[in-house]
Amino acid sequence: MDDLDRKILALLAKNARMPVKEIAEKVALTSPAVSSRIHKLETDGIISGYTVMLNRPSDRVYVDALISLSVAPSQRDELVELMKNSKEVLQCYHVTGAYTFLIKVSCGSMPQLEHLILQFQKLGTTSTQIILSTPVNHGDLEAMML
């Protein structure tokens, strides 16, 4: 992937339905050349379908948190099932260090977060950090540029 591919990806990330002709104008290539590059990005698995980014309603309050959880190997399957069935769990990372997993959650209230933490504590030791803000969020596209 080169700089032109990155520019094309950045444009598509902003508008996945941008016409090839418009992309071509913005990156100074012909439409067939852009189509070829997009096809290669699809073939390589870098682009897959269209993406919809949903913004949360501004009239609702959310409590986002990172929960570090240390569990015994015998409890891992039960934990994974619990997370798969918990709508509050956004992401889970298997990590190195003092904890086994780092879980990103989003709850509609503090009591809901507390309930979720108590469920996790039945399986292991937790440490929770409330997310106050997200000053930097490059997202997956920026990570691909590395």
Backbone hydrogen bonds in HBPLUS format (Angstrom, degrees):
<---DONOR---> <-ACCEPTOR-->    atom                        ^
c    i                          cat <-CA-CA->   ^        H-A-AA   ^      H-
h    n   atom  resd res      DA  || num        DHA   H-A  angle D-A-AA Bond
n    s   type  num  typ     dist DA aas  dist angle  dist       angle   num
A0006-ARG N   A0002-ASP O   3.05 MM   4  6.40 154.5  2.12 149.0 156.8     1
A0007-LYS N   A0003-ASP O   2.93 MM   4  6.21 151.4  2.01 146.5 153.8     2
A0008-ILE N   A0004-LEU O   2.94 MM   4  6.20 160.2  1.98 151.1 156.4     3
A0009-LEU N   A0005-ASP O   2.85 MM   4  6.10 160.7  1.88 151.0 156.4     4
A0010-ALA N   A0006-ARG O   2.89 MM   4  6.10 154.8  1.95 145.3 152.2     5
A0011-LEU N   A0007-LYS O   3.02 MM   4  6.28 156.7  2.07 148.5 154.2     6
A0012-LEU N   A0008-ILE O   2.94 MM   4  6.20 161.9  1.97 152.4 157.6     7
A0013-ALA N   A0009-LEU O   2.78 MM   4  5.92 143.6  1.91 145.8 156.3     8
A0014-LYS N   A0010-ALA O   3.22 MM   4  6.45 142.7  2.37 138.7 146.9     9
A0014-LYS N   A0011-LEU O   3.19 MM   3  5.27 126.8  2.49  95.5 108.5    10
A0015-ASN N   A0011-LEU O   2.99 MM   4  6.27 149.4  2.08 144.8 154.1    11
A0018-MET N   A0015-ASN O   3.08 MM   3  5.43 157.8  2.13 122.5 120.8    12
A0022-GLU N   A0019-PRO O   3.03 MM   3  5.34 120.3  2.40 103.4 117.3    13
A0023-ILE N   A0019-PRO O   3.06 MM   4  6.47 159.2  2.11 154.0 160.2    14
A0024-ALA N   A0020-VAL O   2.81 MM   4  6.01 162.9  1.84 154.8 159.7    15
A0025-GLU N   A0021-LYS O   3.08 MM   4  6.36 151.8  2.16 143.2 149.9    16
A0026-LYS N   A0022-GLU O   3.09 MM   4  6.36 154.7  2.16 146.0 152.5    17
A0027-VAL N   A0023-ILE O   2.99 MM   4  6.25 141.3  2.14 153.2 163.8    18
A0028-ALA N   A0024-ALA O   2.89 MM   4  5.66 108.7  2.41 139.4 153.5    19
A0029-LEU N   A0024-ALA O   3.01 MM   5  4.86 162.5  2.04 136.5 141.8    20
A0034-VAL N   A0030-THR O   3.05 MM   4  6.37 156.9  2.10 154.4 160.7    21
A0035-SER N   A0031-SER O   2.87 MM   4  6.09 166.9  1.89 157.4 161.2    22
A0036-SER N   A0032-PRO O   2.97 MM   4  6.11 153.9  2.04 142.1 148.8    23
A0037-ARG N   A0033-ALA O   3.06 MM   4  6.33 155.6  2.12 143.6 149.8    24
A0038-ILE N   A0034-VAL O   2.86 MM   4  6.12 164.7  1.88 159.9 164.0    25
A0039-HIS N   A0035-SER O   2.88 MM   4  6.05 158.5  1.93 146.7 153.1    26
A0040-LYS N   A0036-SER O   2.99 MM   4  6.24 154.6  2.05 144.9 151.5    27
A0041-LEU N   A0037-ARG O   2.93 MM   4  6.23 156.5  1.98 150.2 156.6    28
A0042-GLU N   A0038-ILE O   2.91 MM   4  6.20 148.5  2.01 148.6 157.4    29
A0043-THR N   A0039-HIS O   2.83 MM   4  6.08 160.8  1.86 151.1 156.7    30
A0044-ASP N   A0040-LYS O   2.83 MM   4  6.00 150.7  1.91 148.7 156.4    31
A0046-ILE N   A0041-LEU O   2.88 MM   5  5.24 138.9  2.05 168.3 169.1    32
A0047-ILE N   A0041-LEU O   3.21 MM   6  5.69 153.3  2.29 118.4 118.9    33
A0045-GLY N   A0042-GLU O   2.99 MM   3  5.09 154.0  2.06 103.2 111.3    34
A0060-ARG N   A0057-PRO O   3.38 MM   3  5.90 163.9  2.41 116.2 116.8    35
A0063-VAL N   A0107-CYS O   2.75 MM  44  5.07 164.9  1.77 151.0 154.8    36
A0107-CYS N   A0063-VAL O   2.86 MM  44  5.07 169.3  1.87 136.9 140.4    37
A0131-ILE N   A0064-ASP O   2.78 MM  67  5.36 172.0  1.78 138.6 140.9    38
A0065-ALA N   A0105-VAL O   3.01 MM  40  5.40 158.5  2.06 141.6 145.9    39
A0105-VAL N   A0065-ALA O   2.92 MM  40  5.40 168.7  1.94 157.6 160.9    40
A0066-LEU N   A0129-GLN O   2.80 MM  63  5.22 159.4  1.84 154.9 161.7    41
A0129-GLN N   A0066-LEU O   2.88 MM  63  5.22 159.8  1.92 151.2 158.0    42
A0067-ILE N   A0103-ILE O   2.78 MM  36  5.04 167.1  1.80 149.4 153.2    43
A0103-ILE N   A0067-ILE O   2.86 MM  36  5.04 164.2  1.89 138.6 144.1    44
A0068-SER N   A0127-SER O   2.74 MM  59  5.05 169.3  1.75 163.3 160.1    45
A0127-SER N   A0068-SER O   2.90 MM  59  5.05 137.0  2.09 141.0 146.7    46
A0069-LEU N   A0101-PHE O   2.88 MM  32  5.19 163.8  1.91 150.2 152.4    47
A0100-THR N   A0069-LEU O   2.96 MM  31  5.90 135.9  2.16 119.6 130.7    48
A0101-PHE N   A0069-LEU O   2.89 MM  32  5.19 162.5  1.92 154.4 159.8    49
A0070-SER N   A0125-THR O   2.85 MM  55  5.20 160.3  1.89 151.6 158.4    50
A0125-THR N   A0070-SER O   3.07 MM  55  5.20 137.9  2.26 146.4 148.2    51
A0075-GLN N   A0072-ALA O   2.81 MM   3  5.37 156.5  1.87 120.6 128.3    52
A0076-ARG N   A0073-PRO O   3.31 MM   3  5.34 160.0  2.36 103.9 109.7    53
A0079-LEU N   A0075-GLN O   2.97 MM   4  6.20 154.6  2.03 153.4 161.5    54
A0080-VAL N   A0076-ARG O   2.89 MM   4  6.13 166.1  1.90 157.5 160.4    55
A0081-GLU N   A0077-ASP O   3.04 MM   4  6.26 159.4  2.09 147.3 152.6    56
A0082-LEU N   A0078-GLU O   2.96 MM   4  6.19 158.8  2.01 146.1 152.1    57
A0083-MET N   A0079-LEU O   2.88 MM   4  6.18 160.7  1.91 157.9 162.7    58
A0084-LYS N   A0080-VAL O   2.91 MM   4  6.11 159.3  1.95 150.1 155.9    59
A0085-ASN N   A0081-GLU O   3.08 MM   4  6.26 142.2  2.23 144.9 154.3    60
A0086-SER N   A0083-MET O   3.15 MM   3  5.05 164.2  2.18 103.6 108.3    61
A0089-VAL N   A0086-SER O   3.12 MM   3  5.70 155.4  2.18 115.8 122.1    62
A0106-SER N   A0088-GLU O   2.86 MM  18  5.10 150.7  1.95 138.4 147.9    63
A0090-LEU N   A0104-LYS O   2.79 MM  14  5.53 158.3  1.84 151.1 157.7    64
A0091-GLN N   A0104-LYS O   3.31 MM  13  5.15 160.3  2.35 134.7 138.0    65
A0104-LYS N   A0091-GLN O   2.88 MM  13  5.15 155.1  1.95 138.9 147.2    66
A0093-TYR N   A0102-LEU O   2.79 MM   9  5.09 160.8  1.83 148.5 155.2    67
A0102-LEU N   A0093-TYR O   2.84 MM   9  5.09 153.0  1.92 145.8 154.2    68
A0095-VAL N   A0100-THR O   2.90 MM   5  5.55 158.6  1.94 137.2 143.9    69
A0113-LEU N   A0109-SER O   3.09 MM   4  6.42 154.2  2.16 144.5 151.3    70
A0114-GLU N   A0110-MET O   2.80 MM   4  6.06 164.1  1.83 159.1 163.7    71
A0115-HIS N   A0111-PRO O   2.91 MM   4  6.09 157.2  1.96 145.6 151.2    72
A0116-LEU N   A0112-GLN O   3.07 MM   4  6.32 157.9  2.12 145.4 151.0    73
A0117-ILE N   A0113-LEU O   2.91 MM   4  6.18 163.0  1.94 157.0 161.4    74
A0118-LEU N   A0114-GLU O   2.94 MM   4  6.18 158.6  1.99 149.9 155.8    75
A0119-GLN N   A0115-HIS O   3.05 MM   4  6.37 146.7  2.17 143.9 152.7    76
A0120-PHE N   A0116-LEU O   3.04 MM   4  6.41 155.8  2.10 150.1 156.3    77
A0121-GLN N   A0117-ILE O   2.83 MM   4  6.10 150.5  1.91 150.9 160.1    78
A0122-LYS N   A0119-GLN O   3.30 MM   3  5.46 146.7  2.42  99.1 108.2    79
A0123-LEU N   A0120-PHE O   2.91 MM   3  5.45 153.8  1.98 113.6 122.0    80
A0124-GLY N   A0120-PHE O   3.16 MM   4  6.48 131.4  2.41 141.0 154.5    81
A0143-ALA N   A0139-GLY O   3.42 MM   4  6.71 154.2  2.49 142.7 149.9    82
A0144-MET N   A0140-ASP O   3.07 MM   4  6.37 143.0  2.21 146.6 156.1    83
A0144-MET N   A0141-LEU O   3.12 MM   3  5.20 125.7  2.43  96.1 109.8    84
A0145-MET N   A0142-GLU O   3.03 MM   3  5.16 141.5  2.18  99.9 111.3    85
A0146-LEU N   A0143-ALA O   3.33 MM   3  5.69 164.3  2.36 108.2 112.8    86
